[in-house]
Amino acid sequence: MRSLFLRIFLSFWVATLLVLSTTAAVAWYRFERDQNAYPNARQLASEASNRLLVGGMAELFKWIEEVEDRYHGRSMYVVKPDGQDILQRQLPPTYRSYANRLKDAGYFGREPPNGRDDPLLLTPLFTDRDGTVYTLMVGQSSPLGPLLSSDVRLVVLAFALFISGLVCWSLARYVSKPLERLQSSARSLAAGNLEARVGEEFSSRRDELGVLARDFDSMAEHVRTLIASREDLLRAMSHELRSPLARLRVACGLARRPQADIIKQLDRIELEAERLDTLIGQMLQLSQLRSAKPTLPLEPIDLTSLLSEVVEDARLEASAVDKNVDWTAGESLWLNGNHDLMRSAIENVLRNAVRFTKPGSAVKVSLHREHREALIFIEDHGPGVPEAELGRIFEPFYRVAESRDRDSGGTGLGLAITSRVVGLYGGEVRAQNAASGGLRVEIRLPLRRD
């Protein structure tokens, strides 16, 4: 049963049906038994007459109470000559109509002539000492009458308590057990145990509690991954910050030596300071992009125009080292995003390609439309990346060749920023080695819907 609400509803419904059906069965059984033991009206009239003659009206009242206890569900009416019950109770409609017919015929409240039964008199008569004639009417038994019996009430109450207790205990067990496990796992997670999980026993359930257990396990796994990622990032940041700081200290030490080339060392210090500033800026940008709900500005962007701007800047850098960027602008493709973030994402990939492509070669840039997506291809003629490491180049601070990448000025964050920005705007970035050598990066972005 997949719904906890439905399980609770059906459980109480079935319990109610069981109690009602049992009550009805017991009542019907007692009713049938009482029907078979129908009281003898003439015998009862004789009893009433004897009690009246011996003890008067007070004794007759007591007798009525005793007989009604004896025959549960039946009322005993002792009717006076005026058609009223001696206890001032209202007669049932059938008996009231019968009494009125007898009164109209002149047969009500008198003894039959010659002491014989009159065929119109369907109820027995008895007479008081003063000659007052009373009529005894035995009320019909109701199917619900047996429920007034104390023994029946006890049986029904005991069964109702048993069924309701069993259902409530089962439901409480069904609901509380996974909640206790969830509470224990939450406390364990809060105490620092990042491996705390609710477990397959409850997460495999198909109701709302199973969904809650799966969501908790998913949350715990996400928290574990996030904390582990933050710790890895912190260690990598510490390591990356030490390198430029160490080079700054070396440059300062060299500058203090006698006859040192102060200008050269100051240039070195300035270069390392710029690298440090770039590294810190990229770390802050990546940290903002990795937050749970980063702010995502949206505005229409002409991707073709943006790519042209990035290519022109990259050509200036490439021309200084005998390289080039091959790009031809085509139709305008529009998407929703932020101009600066999208420019940074594309520029990181293009500058990386310019950095590693061979001198005398050109980085090829192209833009295509594929259904509702824009595809950007950036291909260089560098050494490429080992196949086993293609999926890791978009991780923060990951370098294929540690010393070579540092010497080239890379921080190991550019491609990570690209991957995060593209992913936040619903796109995808991936890399593969080109058939002719070098690295080919594909950036796939959803186009704006008009």
C-alpha positions as CSV (number, residue, x, y, z in Angstrom):
1,M,0.0,0.0,0.0
2,R,1.7,3.1,-1.2
3,S,-0.2,5.8,0.7
4,L,0.1,6.2,4.5
5,F,-3.1,8.1,4.5
6,L,-4.9,5.3,2.7
7,R,-3.5,2.7,5.1
8,I,-4.7,4.6,8.2
9,F,-8.1,5.3,6.6
10,L,-8.6,1.6,5.6
11,S,-7.4,0.4,9.0
12,F,-9.9,2.5,11.0
13,W,-12.6,1.7,8.4
14,V,-12.1,-2.1,8.7
15,A,-11.9,-1.8,12.5
16,T,-15.2,0.1,12.5
17,L,-16.8,-2.4,10.2
18,L,-15.7,-5.3,12.4
19,V,-17.1,-3.7,15.5
20,L,-20.4,-2.8,13.8
21,S,-20.8,-6.2,12.2
22,T,-20.0,-8.0,15.5
23,T,-22.5,-5.8,17.3
24,A,-25.2,-6.4,14.7
25,A,-24.5,-10.2,14.8
26,V,-24.8,-10.3,18.6
27,A,-27.9,-8.2,18.6
28,W,-29.5,-10.3,15.9
29,Y,-28.7,-13.5,17.7
30,R,-30.2,-12.2,20.9
31,F,-33.2,-10.9,19.0
32,E,-33.9,-14.3,17.4
33,R,-33.5,-16.0,20.7
34,D,-35.9,-13.5,22.4
35,Q,-38.4,-14.0,19.6
36,N,-38.3,-17.7,20.1
37,A,-38.9,-17.1,23.8
38,Y,-42.0,-14.9,23.3
39,P,-43.7,-14.1,26.6
40,N,-47.1,-15.7,27.3
41,A,-49.3,-12.6,27.6
42,R,-52.1,-14.4,29.5
43,Q,-49.6,-15.8,32.0
44,L,-48.2,-12.3,32.4
45,A,-51.7,-10.9,32.9
46,S,-52.2,-13.4,35.7
47,E,-48.9,-12.4,37.3
48,A,-49.9,-8.7,37.1
49,S,-53.3,-9.4,38.6
50,N,-51.8,-11.3,41.5
51,R,-49.2,-8.5,42.2
52,L,-51.9,-5.8,42.0
53,L,-54.3,-7.7,44.3
54,V,-51.5,-8.4,46.9
55,G,-49.5,-5.1,46.9
56,G,-51.6,-2.5,45.0
57,M,-50.3,-0.2,42.3
58,A,-46.9,0.2,43.9
59,E,-46.3,-3.6,43.5
60,L,-47.7,-3.5,40.0
61,F,-45.2,-0.8,39.0
62,K,-42.4,-2.9,40.5
63,W,-43.7,-5.9,38.5
64,I,-43.6,-4.0,35.2
65,E,-39.9,-3.1,35.9
66,E,-39.0,-6.7,36.7
67,V,-40.7,-8.1,33.6
68,E,-39.1,-5.6,31.3
69,D,-35.7,-6.6,32.7
70,R,-36.6,-10.3,32.1
71,Y,-37.6,-9.6,28.5
72,H,-35.0,-7.2,27.2
73,G,-36.3,-5.0,24.4
74,R,-39.9,-5.4,25.2
75,S,-42.1,-2.9,27.0
76,M,-45.0,-3.9,29.2
77,Y,-48.0,-1.5,29.0
78,V,-50.8,-1.7,31.6
79,V,-53.6,0.3,30.0
80,K,-56.4,1.9,32.1
81,P,-60.1,2.1,30.9
82,D,-59.4,5.6,29.5
83,G,-56.8,4.2,27.1
84,Q,-53.7,5.6,29.0
85,D,-50.8,3.6,30.3
86,I,-50.6,3.6,34.1
87,L,-47.0,4.9,33.9
88,Q,-48.1,7.8,31.6
89,R,-46.0,6.4,28.7
90,Q,-47.2,6.9,25.2
91,L,-48.5,3.8,23.5
92,P,-46.9,2.7,20.2
93,P,-49.0,3.8,17.2
94,T,-50.4,0.2,16.6
95,Y,-51.5,-0.2,20.2
96,R,-52.9,3.3,20.4
97,S,-55.0,2.6,17.2
98,Y,-56.1,-0.7,18.6
99,A,-57.2,0.9,21.9
100,N,-59.1,3.6,20.1
101,R,-61.0,1.0,18.0
102,L,-62.0,-0.9,21.2
103,K,-63.2,2.3,22.9
104,D,-65.3,3.2,20.0
105,A,-66.9,-0.3,19.9
106,G,-67.5,-0.2,23.7
107,Y,-65.3,-3.2,24.4
108,F,-62.5,-1.4,26.1
109,G,-62.1,-1.5,29.9
110,R,-64.7,-4.1,30.7
111,E,-64.8,-7.8,31.3
112,P,-66.1,-10.1,28.4
113,P,-69.7,-11.2,29.0
114,N,-70.3,-14.5,30.6
115,G,-66.6,-14.7,31.3
116,R,-65.7,-15.7,27.8
117,D,-63.1,-14.2,25.6
118,D,-64.4,-11.7,23.1
119,P,-62.8,-12.2,19.6
120,L,-62.2,-8.5,19.4
121,L,-60.0,-8.5,22.5
122,L,-56.5,-9.5,21.4
123,T,-54.9,-8.6,24.7
124,P,-55.5,-10.2,28.1
125,L,-57.4,-8.4,30.9
126,F,-57.2,-8.4,34.6
127,T,-59.3,-6.7,37.3
128,D,-58.5,-4.7,40.4
129,R,-60.4,-5.1,43.7
130,D,-62.5,-2.1,42.9
131,G,-63.6,-3.6,39.7
132,T,-61.3,-1.5,37.4
133,V,-60.4,-3.5,34.3
134,Y,-56.9,-3.2,33.0
135,T,-55.5,-4.3,29.6
136,L,-52.0,-5.8,29.3
137,M,-50.1,-5.0,26.1
138,V,-46.7,-6.6,25.4
139,G,-44.5,-4.3,23.2
140,Q,-42.8,-5.7,20.2
141,S,-39.1,-6.5,20.5
142,S,-36.6,-4.3,18.6
143,P,-33.5,-5.8,16.9
144,L,-31.5,-3.2,18.9
145,G,-33.2,-4.1,22.1
146,P,-30.7,-6.9,23.1
147,L,-28.0,-4.2,23.1
148,L,-29.5,-2.8,26.3
149,S,-28.6,-6.0,28.0
150,S,-25.6,-5.6,30.3
151,D,-24.0,-8.9,29.2
152,V,-24.3,-7.9,25.5
153,R,-22.9,-4.5,26.2
154,L,-19.9,-6.0,27.9
155,V,-19.2,-8.4,25.0
156,V,-19.5,-5.7,22.4
157,L,-17.3,-3.3,24.5
158,A,-14.6,-5.9,25.0
159,F,-14.6,-6.8,21.3
160,A,-14.5,-3.1,20.4
161,L,-11.6,-2.5,22.7
162,F,-9.7,-5.5,21.4
163,I,-10.1,-4.6,17.7
164,S,-9.4,-0.8,18.2
165,G,-6.4,-1.6,20.4
166,L,-5.0,-4.0,17.9
167,V,-5.4,-1.6,15.0
168,C,-4.1,1.4,16.9
169,W,-1.1,-0.6,18.2
170,S,-0.3,-1.8,14.7
171,L,-0.5,1.6,13.2
172,A,1.5,3.2,16.0
173,R,4.2,0.5,15.4
174,Y,4.1,1.0,11.7
175,V,4.5,4.8,11.9
176,S,6.8,5.1,15.0
177,K,9.4,2.6,14.1
178,P,10.7,4.3,10.9
179,L,10.4,7.7,12.7
180,E,12.5,6.5,15.6
181,R,15.2,5.3,13.0
182,L,14.9,8.6,11.2
183,Q,15.4,10.5,14.5
184,S,18.4,8.3,15.5
185,S,20.0,8.9,12.1
186,A,19.4,12.6,12.2
187,R,21.0,12.9,15.6
188,S,23.9,10.8,14.4
189,L,24.3,13.0,11.4
190,A,24.2,16.1,13.5
191,A,26.9,14.6,15.8
192,G,29.2,14.4,12.8
193,N,28.7,10.9,11.5
194,L,28.4,11.6,7.8
195,E,27.7,7.9,7.1
196,A,24.4,7.8,9.1
197,R,21.5,6.5,7.0
198,V,18.0,5.3,7.6
199,G,18.7,2.1,5.7
200,E,17.2,-0.1,3.1
201,E,14.7,-1.6,5.5
202,F,12.6,1.6,5.6
203,S,13.7,3.5,2.4
204,S,12.4,0.6,0.3
205,R,8.8,1.2,1.6
206,R,6.4,2.7,-0.9
207,D,4.5,5.0,1.4
208,E,5.2,8.6,2.5
209,L,7.5,7.3,5.3
210,G,9.6,5.5,2.6
211,V,9.8,8.7,0.6
212,L,10.9,10.6,3.7
213,A,13.6,7.9,4.4
214,R,14.9,8.1,0.8
215,D,14.9,11.9,0.9
216,F,16.8,11.8,4.2
217,D,19.4,9.3,2.8
218,S,19.7,11.4,-0.3
219,M,20.2,14.6,1.8
220,A,22.8,12.8,4.0
221,E,24.7,11.7,1.0
222,H,24.6,15.2,-0.5
223,V,25.8,16.7,2.8
224,R,28.6,14.1,3.0
225,T,29.6,14.8,-0.6
226,L,29.4,18.6,-0.1
227,I,31.5,18.6,3.1
228,A,34.1,16.2,1.5
229,S,34.2,18.5,-1.6
230,R,34.6,21.6,0.6
231,E,37.4,19.9,2.6
232,D,39.2,18.8,-0.7
233,L,38.7,22.4,-2.0
234,L,40.1,23.8,1.2
235,R,43.2,21.6,1.1
236,A,43.7,22.4,-2.6
237,M,43.3,26.1,-1.9
238,S,45.9,26.0,0.9
239,H,48.3,24.2,-1.4
240,E,47.8,26.6,-4.2
241,L,48.2,29.7,-2.1
242,R,51.5,28.4,-0.7
243,S,53.1,28.3,-4.1
244,P,52.9,32.0,-5.1
245,L,53.6,33.0,-1.5
246,A,56.7,30.8,-1.5
247,R,57.9,32.4,-4.8
248,L,57.2,35.8,-3.3
249,R,59.4,35.0,-0.3
250,V,62.2,33.7,-2.6
251,A,62.0,36.9,-4.7
252,C,62.1,39.1,-1.6
253,G,65.2,37.1,-0.4
254,L,66.9,37.5,-3.7
255,A,66.2,41.2,-3.7
256,R,67.9,41.7,-0.3
257,R,71.2,40.2,-1.5
258,P,74.0,42.6,-2.3
259,Q,74.3,43.6,-5.9
260,A,70.9,42.0,-6.7
261,D,68.9,42.9,-9.7
262,I,66.2,44.8,-7.9
263,I,64.1,45.5,-11.0
264,K,64.0,41.9,-12.1
265,Q,63.0,40.7,-8.6
266,L,60.3,43.4,-8.3
267,D,58.9,42.3,-11.7
268,R,58.9,38.8,-10.3
269,I,57.1,39.9,-7.2
270,E,54.5,41.9,-9.2
271,L,53.9,38.8,-11.4
272,E,53.3,36.5,-8.4
273,A,51.1,39.1,-6.8
274,E,49.0,39.3,-10.0
275,R,48.8,35.5,-10.0
276,L,47.8,35.5,-6.4
277,D,45.1,38.1,-7.0
278,T,43.8,36.1,-10.0
279,L,43.7,32.9,-8.0
280,I,41.9,34.5,-5.1
281,G,39.3,36.1,-7.4
282,Q,38.7,32.8,-9.1
283,M,38.3,31.0,-5.8
284,L,35.8,33.5,-4.7
285,Q,33.9,33.2,-7.9
286,L,33.9,29.4,-7.7
287,S,32.7,29.5,-4.1
288,Q,29.8,31.7,-5.0
289,L,28.9,29.5,-7.9
290,R,29.1,26.4,-5.7
291,S,26.6,27.7,-3.2
292,A,23.3,25.9,-2.7
293,K,21.2,28.5,-4.5
294,P,23.4,31.0,-6.3
295,T,21.9,34.1,-7.8
296,L,21.4,33.6,-11.5
297,P,20.9,36.8,-13.4
298,L,19.0,36.3,-16.7
299,E,19.1,38.6,-19.7
300,P,19.0,38.1,-23.4
301,I,22.5,37.4,-24.8
302,D,23.6,37.3,-28.4
303,L,25.9,34.3,-28.2
304,T,27.4,35.0,-31.6
305,S,28.4,38.6,-30.7
306,L,29.7,37.5,-27.3
307,L,31.9,34.8,-28.9
308,S,33.3,37.3,-31.4
309,E,34.3,39.6,-28.5
310,V,36.1,36.7,-26.7
311,V,37.8,35.6,-29.9
312,E,39.2,39.1,-30.6
313,D,40.7,39.3,-27.1
314,A,42.2,35.8,-27.4
315,R,43.7,36.7,-30.8
316,L,45.7,39.6,-29.3
317,E,47.2,37.2,-26.7
318,A,47.8,34.5,-29.4
319,S,49.5,36.8,-31.8
320,A,52.2,37.6,-29.2
321,V,53.3,34.0,-29.2
322,D,52.9,33.2,-32.9
323,K,49.5,31.6,-32.6
324,N,46.1,32.4,-34.0
325,V,42.3,31.8,-33.4
326,D,40.3,30.7,-36.4
327,W,36.7,31.9,-36.2
328,T,33.9,33.0,-38.6
329,A,30.8,34.5,-37.2
330,G,27.5,33.1,-38.4
331,E,23.8,33.7,-37.6
332,S,22.9,35.3,-34.3
333,L,21.9,32.8,-31.6
334,W,20.2,34.1,-28.5
335,L,20.1,32.6,-25.0
336,N,19.2,33.7,-21.5
337,G,22.0,34.2,-19.0
338,N,24.5,36.7,-17.6
339,H,26.9,38.3,-20.0
340,D,29.9,38.5,-17.7
341,L,29.5,34.9,-16.4
342,M,29.0,33.4,-19.9
343,R,31.9,35.4,-21.2
344,S,34.1,34.1,-18.4
345,A,33.0,30.5,-19.0
346,I,33.9,30.7,-22.7
347,E,37.0,32.7,-22.2
348,N,38.4,30.2,-19.8
349,V,38.2,27.4,-22.3
350,L,39.5,29.5,-25.2
351,R,42.5,30.9,-23.3
352,N,43.3,27.4,-22.1
353,A,43.3,26.3,-25.8
354,V,45.5,29.2,-26.8
355,R,47.9,28.4,-24.0
356,F,48.5,24.8,-25.1
357,T,48.2,24.9,-28.8
358,K,51.5,24.5,-30.7
359,P,53.3,27.7,-31.9
360,G,52.4,28.4,-35.5
361,S,49.0,26.7,-35.2
362,A,45.5,28.1,-34.8
363,V,42.7,27.3,-32.3
364,K,39.5,26.5,-34.2
365,V,36.3,28.0,-32.8
366,S,32.8,27.2,-34.3
367,L,29.2,27.8,-33.3
368,H,26.3,25.7,-34.5
369,R,22.5,25.4,-33.9
370,E,21.2,21.9,-33.0
371,H,17.4,21.9,-32.5
372,R,16.9,24.2,-29.4
373,E,20.5,24.2,-28.4
374,A,23.7,26.1,-29.3
375,L,26.9,24.1,-29.7
376,I,30.3,25.8,-29.3
377,F,33.4,23.8,-30.3
378,I,36.9,24.9,-29.3
379,E,39.7,22.8,-30.7
380,D,43.4,23.2,-30.2
381,H,46.6,21.5,-31.6
382,G,48.2,20.8,-28.3
383,P,49.3,17.6,-26.6
384,G,45.7,16.6,-25.6
385,V,44.8,14.9,-22.4
386,P,45.1,11.3,-21.4
387,E,41.7,9.5,-21.9
388,A,41.6,8.4,-18.3
389,E,41.8,12.1,-17.1
390,L,39.3,13.7,-19.5
391,G,36.5,13.7,-17.0
392,R,38.6,15.3,-14.3
393,I,39.9,18.4,-16.0
394,F,36.7,20.3,-14.9
395,E,37.5,19.6,-11.2
396,P,38.9,22.5,-9.1
397,F,42.7,22.7,-9.0
398,Y,43.0,19.5,-11.1
399,R,46.0,19.6,-13.5
400,V,47.1,17.1,-16.1
401,A,50.7,18.1,-15.6
402,E,51.3,19.9,-12.4
403,S,54.6,21.8,-13.1
404,R,53.8,22.6,-16.7
405,D,50.4,24.1,-15.9
406,R,51.9,26.2,-13.1
407,D,54.6,27.5,-15.4
408,S,52.0,28.4,-18.0
409,G,50.2,30.5,-15.5
410,G,47.2,28.3,-15.0
411,T,45.4,28.1,-11.6
412,G,43.4,25.0,-12.2
413,L,40.1,26.8,-11.6
414,G,39.1,28.1,-15.0
415,L,37.6,25.0,-16.4
416,A,35.9,24.3,-13.1
417,I,34.2,27.7,-13.3
418,T,33.2,27.0,-16.9
419,S,31.6,23.7,-15.9
420,R,29.7,25.3,-13.1
421,V,28.4,28.3,-15.0
422,V,27.3,26.2,-18.0
423,G,25.6,23.7,-15.7
424,L,23.7,26.4,-13.8
425,Y,22.2,27.7,-17.0
426,G,21.0,24.2,-18.1
427,G,23.9,23.4,-20.4
428,E,26.7,20.9,-20.5
429,V,30.4,20.9,-21.2
430,R,32.6,18.0,-22.1
431,A,36.1,17.4,-23.6
432,Q,37.6,14.8,-25.9
433,N,40.8,14.3,-27.8
434,A,40.6,15.4,-31.4
435,A,41.4,12.9,-34.1
436,S,44.2,15.2,-35.4
437,G,45.7,15.6,-32.0
438,G,44.9,18.3,-29.4
439,L,41.9,18.8,-27.2
440,R,38.3,19.5,-28.4
441,V,35.9,21.0,-25.9
442,E,32.1,21.1,-26.6
443,I,29.9,23.6,-24.8
444,R,26.2,22.9,-25.2
445,L,23.7,25.7,-24.1
446,P,19.9,25.9,-24.4
447,L,18.7,28.7,-26.7
448,R,16.2,31.3,-25.6
449,R,12.6,30.4,-26.3
450,D,10.8,33.2,-28.2
